[in-house]
Amino acid sequence: MESKNNSRAIFVLFLTVFIDLLGFGIILPILPLYAEQFGAKPNEATLLVAIYSLMQFLFAPLWGRFSDACGGLRQRGQELVL
């Protein structure tokens, strides 16, 4: 029974990472077009991507602790609101 729960958790983890990277891979190629449309310079678009990655790096552990403390369902509801 433990092995089945373990494999399900790994599947959910991989699916979450896949969806995250897929979304990032869809936005990243068209970001220069959006930046140009809104009058942003190439440096500003690059900075936007860098800040997004930095914030993911910094806040991932905080979201993990929050999820462990409050429960994953409550966290997912708050993520949807944000």
N, C-alpha and C positions, 0 to 999 in steps of 0.2 A: 504494500500500500504506500509505503514511504517513497518508493521509486517512482510510482505513478504521479504522486504529488510533486515530486522533485522535477520530473520531466515536464509537467504542466507549467510549473513556475518558470523553468528555463524557456519554454515556448513563449510564454507571455512576455518575458524579458526581451527575447530576441525580436518579437513582433513589435514591441514598443520602440526599440532602437531602430528597427527597419523603418517604421512609419516616421520617426523623427528625422532620420537621414534622408528619406525620400522627400519629405517636405522641404528640408534644407536644400536638397539637390534641385528641386523645382524652382525655388525662389532665387537661388544664387545666380543662375544664368540670365534671368530676366531683370535682375536688380539694376544693371547699368541702364536699361531702357527706362525703368521707372525713375531713376535718378535724373536722367536727361530730361524726361517729361516734366519733372518738378523743378528743373533748373539747378540741380545739384552738380557739383564738379566731381570728376572721377575720384579725387582724394576723399571727398565726403562719403561716397558710396563705399569705398574701401574701409573707411573708418567705421561706418555703420556695421559692416560685416564683422570687423574686428571687435567692436564693442558687444555685439550679439554673442559672439563666441566667448568672450571674456566673462560676460554675465552668466552664461550657461555654466562655465567652469566654476565660478564663485558660488553660485546659488544652488547648484545640484546637491551638495552635501547638506545645505540648510533645508531644502525641500525633503531630502531623505530623512533627516531627523524629525521634521514636522510630521511626515507620514508615519514614522514609527511611533511617535508620541500620541498622535490624534487618530490615527487610522487612515488607511488609504482612501476609503470612500469619501470621507469628509474633504480630504485634500483634492480629489478629482472634481468634486463639486465646486470648490473655490477656484480651481484652475479654469473651469468652464466659464465662470463669471468674469475672470480676468481676461 
